[in-house]
């Protein structure tokens, strides 16, 4: 890697007046730095470089992240030997005092609401051993999100107060500004009209949501009908950095096979929070941010992680707690129906100054340190649209009940591990688990229903699409029925076999007209013998 030069070079295509260094340490802190530096994107006078502060247990993936965005990465030793016009960091850990040039420092989460993991007597990123070296403050400018952080700074490190500034929070501003775009985010996540998106958030460590109960996700997917709910997971980047993405996915395999949407750790979690109808969270920053824009239920927490009397303790005390031993669906529904956003507002404002235009404050501070006039007024940094695997389950436990003359169909993922009372197994023939094929009551096939009925004795019916629309149900009894329901919210072939089986099981005649409810949506289905 070549050294950035302050003078024009034979090899340069572009000429810059200022050099800015993005200082990474973990994925969480690095993405926060890049959000701030995005405010400089339209300025051709500035050249960006990056480096990684050594010493973190969670540094895995940071180099790949910088490579992925195309930012030149300097080895730390080379970075500290080079003078930059500005360095920006979102973690006070490491030898930041060795950098040459002004340093802007900001938090990598929602305020300063947690104890230092290595010393419970200190707050993370606000201790004097991090912010002061050789009697001098390390940051040239410390950007604080709100009054609580300033009060904590006065308590733990008063000598840095003259260099601190309350600036608000870019992420909080992004969430508020872009929630109006939630419809597009929901589409990107594969959430259909009428579905509710339940987002589970987990920070890292043994007291996190995943640390307390990794099986919570599979249980949630088992209890929430797939046509009414989708479930997404936001995981702190430190989890994959510590255990590896492979091990994370291995532990989530059952939930992923059941339709869990796993949000990438580097981009998309903010848009997912904007899209959420309910968030189950722990004492991580995502919970704090989400409480401003969506109903939140506390799924796990430890009072030892945050200071007594602080905003996080107040927020957790105000929000409903998830009882993991009780049915989950009623708790999720109650949280959405009972959400009172005004009650949490005062708590959130202690940690984040929502009245501040964070983009303008950070933008002004950057140019102040760079000693350059700003070119344009900034706008909130756009949110990355999540790019996710939108696969749906291919096998379901299906329950059909008749309520007020309508057949209500509820489908739950078979691979979630739980069953529905009086339910039956419906399997599509692109389901990779042959074990499920062998126990299916209904098979959803492309063709060849007779062969499938011969090969799988447990199967009672096979459904196939019809060329002109609708679908056909072939039964083991030899009967064949044509189903037509043009307004079905799901492919009719996926539920027609279950409708037939509901009446066959009870020994009653299959009506010629059915009123059906799937995912809360009613539609008419006509049935005729073929």
N, C-alpha and C positions, 0 to 999 in steps of 0.2 A: 504493500500500500504506500503510495507516494505521500510525502508530507505536504499539507496545505501551505501554499505560499502566499505571503502578503503582497508580493510584487507580481507584475505581469510576467508570464512565462511563455516560452516558445510553444509549449504544449497546450496551453489553455485555449478553449473556444470562447468561454464567457469571462468577462471581467467583473469582479465583485469588489465592493467597498468594505464589506464586513464579513467576518467568519463567525458562525455560531456553531456551538458544539452541543449536540443532544447527548445527555449523560444517562445511560441505561444501567439498571442493576437487576431488576426482575421484569417479567413481562408486564405486571401491573403498573410499576413505576414508569416503564418505558412508554407504554401506550399513553399514559397521562402526559408525559413530556411531549410526545408527538401531537397530542391534541392542542397543546399550547403553541407549538411551533407552526401548526397549520395556520395560525393567524398571520404568519409571514409569507404565506404561499405566493401571494401576488407581487412580491417585491424582488425585482431582478438584481438589486444591489447587494443581496445577501446570498452567501454560500453556506450550505449546511454540511456538517460532518457529524460523526457519532463515535462514541466509545462506550466501554462497559466497565463500571467500577468493580474490581475483583473482590471476592470474599463472601458472596451471598450463597446460601444453600439453595436458592431458587433461581440461579442464573441461567439454567438450561432453557434454550429456546430464544434468548435475547439476541444472540448473534444472527440466528436464522431470521428473526423478525426484522432486524435492520437490513439484512440482505434482501428480504422479501419486498420491502418498500423501496429498495434500490439506493439506500443511503450508505456512503462510504464509511467503513468502520476502522478506526484507528486503534491499535493496541494501546492499553492504558499507559504504558511507559512512554510511548510516543506522544500521546495526548497531553500528558503533564509537562512534556518538554516543549510544547508548542503554545504560543500565546494566541488566545482567541479573544474576539471582541465581546463575546458573551457565551456562557455555558448555562444550560438549563437542566435541573435535576429535580426529581420528584421523590427522592429518598435522601435523608440526612446521613445514612450509613455509608461507611467507607471513607477513604482519604480525600474527600472533596477539597480540603484545604491545599492540596498539592496542585490543583488546577491554576493556570495562569490566566487571569482576566476576571471580569465581573461574573458573579454567580447568582442566578435567580433560583430560589428553592421554593418548592410547593409541596403540599401533601399528595400522597398517591391514593387517598381514599376520601371518604366523606368526613372531613374535619380531623381532629386529633382525639378520637374517642376510645382509644385502646391503650392498655398498658404496653410497655416494651416487653416483648416475649422473654428477653433475657434478664429483665429486672422489673418486677411488678411495682417497684416504688416510683418508676418513671413512666412518662407518657412516650409513646412511640414518636420519634422525630422531633420532640421538643425538649430533650435533655441537654444540659450544658456540655456533656462530654461529646455530643455530636455537633452542636452548633457553635462551640467555641474551641479554638486551638491556639495554644501559646498566648492566651489572654485576649485574642482578637476574634470577633465574630467571623464565622466561615461564610455565610451568605452575604452578598452585597444587598440583596433584597429578599425578604422572606414573605411570600404571599400567603396570607391566612384567609380561610373561608368565612370566618365569623367571629363574633365577640367571645365565644367560649374559648376558642384557640388563643385569642389575645390574652384573656385572663389566665389561662394555663401557662402561657409564655412568661407573663409577669411573675408567676409563682416559681417556675422551674428554671428560667433562664432570662432574668431581667435585663442583662447586658445586651441582649439582641433586640429588645423592644424598639429602640430607635430605628432599626433597619426593617421592621415589620410593617405590613400594610394589610388592612382588611380589603379583600378584593372580590369576595363572593366565590362562587364555584362554577367552573365552566360546564361540568357534567350536569349539575343541577339545572343550569340555564338551558342546556341542550334538551334535557328531558321536558321541561316546561314548554320550550319553543316548538318542539317537534312532535308533541303528542297529538297535534292536529293531523299528523300524517299516519296515525296508527293504522288506518285501514290498509294502506300499502304495506306496512310492516307485517300485518296479520296475513295478508295474501302471500308475502314472501315466506312466511313460516308454514303455510299450508292450512291456515285456520279458515274454515268455511263460514259463510253467513249463518248466524244462529248458534255457532259454537262458542263456548267460553274457553279462554286460554288461561290455564293455571300454570304459573311459573314457580319452580322451586329454585331457591338460591342457596348456595353453600359456599362459605368461606373455607379456609384451610385449617387443619388441626383437629384434634380429637373432640373438641366441643362444637364442631360445625355440624351442619345438617347431615352431610355424608358420614362424618366421623361418628356421629351418634347412631345413625340407622340408615345404612345404604339401601335396605329393603323397603324403606318408606316409598320410594318411587314406584316399585312394582305394585305395592299395595294400592297406591293412589290410582295407578292405571287400571287395576283390577276393579276398583269401586266406581270409577267414573265412566259412564257409557261413552264409547268413542264417537258416536254421532252427535253428542252434546258437548263434549269437552276435548281439548287437546292439552297435553302436558309437556312443558319445556323445562330444561335444566340449565341454569347458569352456574358454572363452577369457577371458583377463584383460580387464576393461572398457576398459583403455587402448587396446587394439587398435582397437575400433570408435570410440572417442573420437578417435583420431588419424586413422584411414583412412576412417571412416564405415561404417555397417552395410551399406550397399549394396555397397561394395567388398569387405568381408569376405565376404559371401555370394557375390559374383561369383567370388572366388577359390576358394570352397568348392563351386561349383555342381556339379561332377562327383560329389563325395562326397555332397552333399545329395540329388542325384537317385538315388544308389545306396543311400539309406536312412540316412545320417548323422543322428543326433539332435543338434541344436544347442541347447545350454542357454542360456536368457536370461542376459544379463550381470548383471542386477540381483537375480535371485532364483532359487533352485533348485540352485545348484552344490553346496551342502552335502548336500542330499538325494540328489543324483546320486552323490556320493562314498560316501554310506551304502549306496546300491544297488549299487555296483560290485563285480564279481568280480576285476577287475584294473585298475590305473591305469598309463598310460604318461605320465610327466611330466618336466618340466625342473626348473630351479632356482627355480621360483616357489613361493609359499606353499601352493598347493593340493597340490603334491607332498608337502610336509612334513606337512600335516594328514592326507592320505590314507594315509601310511605307518603311521599308528596304527590304521587300521581295515581296510586292504585290501592285497593284494600290489601292489607298485609296481616298475615298470621305468623306468630313466632313458632318456628318448628324445632328450634334447638338454641340453647344459649348457656353461657356460664358467667355468673356474676364476677368471677375472678378476672375476666378479660377486660373489663372496662372500669373506670373510676366511679366510686360511689358519688351520687349526686350530680353526675354528668348527664349530657343529653341522651346517650345511649341507654343508660339505666332508666331515664324518664320515659323514653320511647317504648322500651320493652315492657315497662310497667303499665303502659297505656293500651298496648295492643293485645288482642286475644291470643291465648296460647293453644297450640295444637295438642290435643290429647291423642297420642298415638295408639292408645288401647281402645279408643272408641271409634265408631264408624267415621270415615274421613269426609265423605260427600256432604253430610249435613253441616259439618264445620266449615267447609269451603263455601257452601251456599249461604250460610249465616253471615260469614265475613263479607261477602259481596253485598248482601242485602242490608247489613248493619253498618256499612262504612260511613264514618263521620270525619271527613277530611279536616274540618275546622279544628277538631280537638287535638290533632297532632301538629298543627301548624306552628303553635307557639314553641313546642319542643324543637322542631326542626330549625326554627329561626335562631335558636341559641347556638347552633353549630354552623349554620350557613346563612349568610346575609343575602337572602333572596331579593332584597330590594336593590342590590348592586348589579350593574350591568357588567358581569364578569368578563365578557369578551372585550369590552371597551377598556376595563381596568387592566387586564393582562396585556392587551395591545399597546396601551399607553406606556406601561412599565417596560415592555420589551424595547420600545424605541427610545425611551428615556435612558436605559442602560447602554443601548447601542449608539447613543448620541446622534441619532438621525431623525429628520422629520418624517412623520408617518405619511404614506402615500394616499391612504383611503381609510374611511371609517369601517371598522370590522363588523362582520355579521357572526352570529353563533355558528360554530363549526358544524357542518352537516353530520348526521348520524350514519354510520355504515349500516347498510341493509344486510341483515344476517343471511349468509349462504349456508343452508342446512340440508341434510339428508331428509327428504320429505316422504320417505317410504311409509306406507300404511301397513298395519298388520294383515296377514293373509289367512289368519285363522281366528275364529271368534267363538266364545260361549254366548249363546243367544237365548234371551228370555222373551216370550210372547205372552202377554196378558190381555184379556178383553176387559176394557173399562168403558162403560156407557156406550156399548155397541161398537167401539173402535178397538182395533188390534194395536196395542202398543208394543213396539219392538225395541229392545235394548240389547246392544252388542258390546261385549267387553273382550279385550284381547285374551286369547287362550293362553298365550305364553307369559301372561302376568302371574300365573301360578294359582289364581283363585277361580272358583266357578260361581255360577249364578244358580240360585235355587230354582229347580225345575227347568234348568237351561239345557241346551243341546249344542253339540259341537258342529260348527260350519267351517269347512276348510276349502280354500281355493287351491286348484291344482298347480299353482306356482309356489305353494308353500314348501319350503325346503325340508321340513321335518316329516319323514315318511311315517313316523310313529303316529302323528296326528291324522294322517290319511287313513290309517288303519282303524281309528276309533271314531271317525267322523260320522255323524248322522246325515249330514248334507254335504255333498261335494259341489263346488262351483267350477265348472269345466269349460274348456273351449269347444270341445266336441266329444264324440264317442261315448255317450252316456251308457250304452249297453255294456260295453267292455268294463267300465268302471264299476257298475253294479255287480258284474260277475267277479271282479277281482277283489272287491272289498265288501265282505258279507255284512259288516256293521252298518253300511250305508243304506239309508232308506230312500234317498232321492238324490238326483243329479240335476242341476239347473244349467241351461245353456242359453246364450243369446239367440234371438231370432233375427234373420236378415232384415225384415221390415220394421223392427222395433219390438220392444217387449222381450219376454223370455219364455222358455218352455221348461216345465218340470217333468222329468221322467221318474216314476216311482218304482220301487221294488215290486209293488203289486201289479205292475204292468199298465197302470193308468198313466196318461199323459195329459197335462194341462197347460194351456197358454195363459200367460199373465200379461196384462197391459196396464201400465201406470205411468203416463208420460210425465207427470209432475213429481215423480219420486226424487227426493233429495239425494239419494244414493243409487248406484246402479241396481236396477230392479232384480237382476239375477242374484245379487248378494243377499236378498231377503225373501225372495219368492219361495224358495224351498222351506224356509222357516215358517212362512204363512201356511203352506200346505201341511207341514208337520204338526202345527198347533192344533188343527182340526182332526187330523188323522190320529194323533195321540189320544184325543178325547173321544174318539169314535163317533164324531159328528160329521155331518155332510159339509163339504166345502162350499160356501156361498158363491153365487155368481158375481156379487159385488161386495167389495170390502172397503171399509174406511180404515186407513192405516196411519199410524203415527210413528215416525222415525226422527230422532233428534229434535223432538218437540214440534216437528212440522207435519201437518195432516195432508193426506192426499188420497185419492180414490184409485182403487185397483179393480179391474174387471178380470174375471176368471171364466174360462170356457174349456170344456173337454176337447181334446184334439183327436 
